Amino acid sequence: MLKIKASDFNTSVKPTWCPGCGDFAIWAGIKNALAELNIFPHNVVISYDIGCIGNMASTIKCYGFHSLHGRALPVALGAKLANPKLTVIAVAGDGGAYGEGTNHFIHTARYNADITYIVANNRSFSLTTGQASPTSDKGYITKTTPWGEIKEPINPIALSLISGSSFVARAAAFDSKHLTEIIKQAIKHKGFSHIDILQQCVTFNKVNDILWYKKRIYKLDKPEDNLKSALDKALETDKLPIGIFYKNNKKSYGEGLDFSANIRAVDQEIKFDKKSLLKEYF
């Protein structure tokens, strides 16, 4: 059987992230996961948000769409509904995912759409030079919060769980082997898979660096199948668990729809009579 390699997902474009940025590891993790699952580029669609991580759109060889800020999920969902055979991934930063795109996040989780949502969480709006983001800790000092952030940060894992995601995980960008395995498990899961990836921003976030995370993270032994138990883990603050918090094999959004050949957008030949269509409005 023909085997795909991670390098087969490379393009001629080289990443321009800051040296030491966690985005490099996420980029490698996605390619490695797809290669280890032997999923070929022509069977993959990735929808990208705006932000540092969105610059990945030029560096992974597959079908891609660089969406608006906070709008990566609607594009991903549309692609999956049009052709359920595709492996569909949405990639966003913490600003786009948990700020502008919060409503899409909640409802795509509620639908349990069969897509994988990878969120690069560096607790900062780094592309726009380091403003506070929805996940910034209280007291975090930036040019938009010069006296320190006064708002409570969003808890992405807790929000994901209560919104209906059937696969919820957290990984660390600086643990590449673990990160790749989490992405693989998320892609294989049938339903909405959400991965919040803790990552360093070496240029603007001097607080939450790799050393800061390594003092706090620990690995979960196994996913919970009980929502309350998973939520208890998500609400831990002194320590930061990484791994799969929750996994539930409930029916996905697409499985509840009719995807017979004459219904799927990718297979149907669209024909309609303009006059009959306009009767509804006149």
C-alpha positions in Angstrom: 0.0 0.0 0.0 1.2 3.5 -0.9 2.3 5.4 2.2 2.3 9.1 2.7 5.1 11.0 4.4 4.9 14.2 6.5 7.1 15.9 4.0 4.5 15.2 1.3 2.4 18.0 3.0 5.2 20.6 2.5 4.8 23.4 0.0 7.5 25.7 -1.4 6.5 28.4 1.1 8.6 28.5 4.3 7.0 29.6 7.6 7.8 33.1 8.9 6.9 32.7 12.5 9.3 34.0 15.1 12.2 31.5 15.9 11.0 29.4 18.9 7.3 30.0 18.2 5.0 27.0 19.2 3.3 27.3 15.8 6.2 25.3 14.3 5.4 22.3 16.5 1.7 22.5 15.7 2.5 22.7 12.0 4.7 19.6 12.3 2.1 17.8 14.5 -0.7 18.2 12.0 1.5 16.9 9.1 2.9 14.0 11.2 -0.6 13.0 12.4 -2.0 13.0 8.8 1.0 11.0 7.6 0.8 8.4 10.4 -2.9 8.0 9.6 -2.0 7.7 5.9 -4.4 10.4 4.8 -3.5 11.8 1.5 -3.4 15.6 0.8 -6.3 15.5 -1.7 -8.5 14.0 1.0 -7.8 16.9 3.5 -9.4 20.3 3.8 -8.1 22.8 6.4 -9.9 26.0 7.2 -7.7 28.7 8.8 -8.5 31.6 11.0 -6.7 35.0 10.9 -3.7 35.3 13.3 -0.2 33.9 13.5 -1.4 30.3 13.2 -3.4 31.3 10.1 -0.2 31.8 8.2 0.0 28.0 8.1 -2.4 28.3 5.1 0.5 28.6 2.7 2.6 25.9 4.2 0.5 22.7 4.2 -0.2 21.0 0.8 -3.9 20.1 0.9 -7.2 21.9 0.2 -7.3 25.1 2.3 -9.4 28.1 2.9 -8.1 31.2 4.8 -11.2 32.5 6.4 -12.2 35.7 8.3 -11.3 36.2 12.0 -13.4 33.8 14.1 -15.0 32.2 11.0 -12.9 29.1 10.4 -15.5 26.7 11.7 -18.4 27.7 9.4 -16.2 27.0 6.4 -15.0 23.7 7.8 -18.6 22.6 8.6 -19.7 23.6 5.0 -16.9 21.5 3.5 -17.7 18.5 5.6 -21.4 18.6 4.8 -20.7 19.1 1.1 -18.4 16.0 1.0 -18.5 13.8 4.2 -15.6 11.7 2.8 -13.1 14.5 3.4 -11.0 14.8 6.6 -11.8 18.4 7.7 -9.7 20.4 10.1 -10.2 24.0 11.4 -7.2 25.8 12.8 -7.4 29.0 14.9 -5.7 31.0 17.6 -7.2 31.7 21.0 -8.3 35.2 19.9 -10.3 33.9 16.8 -11.5 30.8 18.5 -12.6 32.1 22.0 -13.2 35.8 21.1 -14.7 36.6 17.7 -15.5 33.0 17.0 -17.1 32.0 20.3 -20.6 31.7 18.9 -19.4 29.4 16.1 -17.4 27.3 18.6 -20.4 26.8 20.9 -22.8 25.9 18.1 -20.4 23.6 16.1 -19.8 21.8 19.4 -23.5 21.6 20.0 -24.1 20.1 16.5 -21.2 17.6 17.1 -20.0 18.2 13.6 -17.5 15.7 12.5 -14.5 18.0 12.2 -11.3 18.6 14.2 -10.8 22.0 15.8 -7.1 22.8 16.6 -6.7 26.0 18.7 -3.2 27.5 19.2 -3.5 29.1 22.6 -0.7 31.5 23.5 -2.9 33.7 25.7 -2.3 36.7 23.5 -3.2 38.5 20.3 0.3 38.1 19.0 -0.1 38.9 15.3 -1.3 42.4 16.3 1.7 42.8 18.6 0.6 41.2 21.9 -2.7 42.5 23.2 -4.6 40.6 25.9 -6.8 37.8 24.5 -9.8 36.0 26.0 -7.5 33.4 27.7 -5.0 36.0 29.2 -4.7 35.6 33.0 -5.8 38.3 35.4 -3.0 40.8 36.0 -1.5 40.2 32.5 0.1 43.5 31.4 -0.1 44.4 27.7 -0.4 47.6 25.7 -4.2 47.2 25.9 -4.1 46.3 29.6 -1.2 48.5 30.9 -2.4 48.2 34.6 -3.1 44.5 34.2 -6.0 42.4 32.8 -9.0 42.7 35.1 -11.3 40.2 33.4 -11.5 36.5 34.1 -10.1 34.4 31.4 -12.2 31.9 29.4 -11.7 28.3 30.3 -11.7 26.7 26.8 -11.9 23.1 28.0 -14.9 23.8 30.3 -16.7 25.8 27.6 -16.1 23.0 25.1 -17.5 20.3 27.4 -20.7 22.2 28.4 -21.3 23.1 24.7 -21.5 19.5 23.6 -18.1 18.5 22.1 -17.7 14.8 22.0 -13.9 14.8 22.1 -12.1 17.4 24.2 -8.4 17.5 24.7 -5.5 19.7 25.6 -1.9 19.4 24.4 1.4 21.3 24.7 3.2 22.5 21.7 6.6 21.7 23.2 5.7 18.0 23.7 5.7 17.0 20.0 5.1 13.2 20.4 2.2 13.7 22.7 0.8 16.5 20.5 0.9 14.3 17.4 -0.9 11.5 19.2 -3.6 13.8 20.4 -4.2 15.2 16.9 -4.3 11.6 15.5 -7.0 10.6 18.1 -9.0 13.7 17.3 -9.0 13.1 13.6 -10.0 9.5 14.0 -12.9 10.5 16.3 -16.4 10.7 14.6 -17.8 13.9 16.0 -16.6 17.4 17.0 -13.0 17.1 18.3 -11.6 20.1 20.1 -7.9 20.4 21.0 -6.7 23.4 23.0 -2.9 23.6 22.5 -0.8 25.4 25.1 2.0 27.2 23.4 4.7 29.8 24.0 4.8 33.2 22.4 8.5 34.0 22.6 8.1 37.6 21.4 5.1 39.1 23.3 4.2 36.7 26.2 7.1 36.7 28.6 5.0 35.3 31.4 3.6 32.0 30.1 6.8 30.6 28.7 7.8 26.9 28.4 9.3 26.8 31.9 6.0 28.3 33.3 4.0 25.5 31.7 6.4 22.7 32.6 6.0 23.6 36.3 2.2 23.2 36.0 1.2 20.5 33.4 0.7 16.9 34.0 -0.7 14.1 31.8 -4.1 12.6 32.1 -4.2 8.8 32.3 -7.3 8.3 30.2 -10.4 10.2 28.9 -13.4 10.4 31.0 -16.8 9.2 29.7 -18.6 11.1 32.5 -19.1 14.8 31.7 -19.0 15.9 35.3 -15.7 14.1 36.0 -14.2 15.7 32.9 -15.5 19.1 34.0 -13.8 18.7 37.4 -10.5 18.2 35.6 -11.1 21.2 33.3 -11.7 23.4 36.3 -8.3 22.7 37.9 -6.2 25.9 38.1 -3.1 25.1 40.2 -2.2 22.4 37.7 -2.9 22.1 34.0 -3.9 18.6 32.9 -3.0 17.7 29.3 -4.4 14.8 27.3 -7.9 13.7 26.4 -10.5 15.0 29.0 -13.6 13.5 27.5 -14.7 11.2 24.7 -18.2 10.2 23.8 -19.2 8.3 20.7 -22.6 9.9 20.2 -24.0 10.4 16.7 -22.4 13.3 14.7 -24.3 16.1 13.0 -23.7 14.6 9.5 -24.9 11.2 10.6 -28.3 12.7 11.4 -28.6 14.1 7.9 -29.5 12.4 4.6 -26.2 12.1 2.6 -27.5 9.9 -0.2 -25.9 10.6 -3.6 -28.8 12.7 -4.8 -28.6 15.0 -1.7 -24.9 15.6 -1.3 -23.7 18.8 -2.8 -20.6 17.2 -4.2 -22.5 14.7 -6.2 -25.7 16.5 -7.3 -26.2 18.3 -10.6 -28.1 21.4 -9.6 -31.0 22.3 -11.9 -33.9 24.7 -11.2 -36.5 26.7 -13.0 -36.0 30.4 -12.4 -39.7 31.2 -12.9 -40.9 28.7 -10.3 -38.2 29.8 -7.9 -39.3 33.5 -8.1 -43.0 32.7 -7.6 -42.4 32.5 -3.9 -41.5 36.2 -3.9 -44.1 37.7 -6.3 
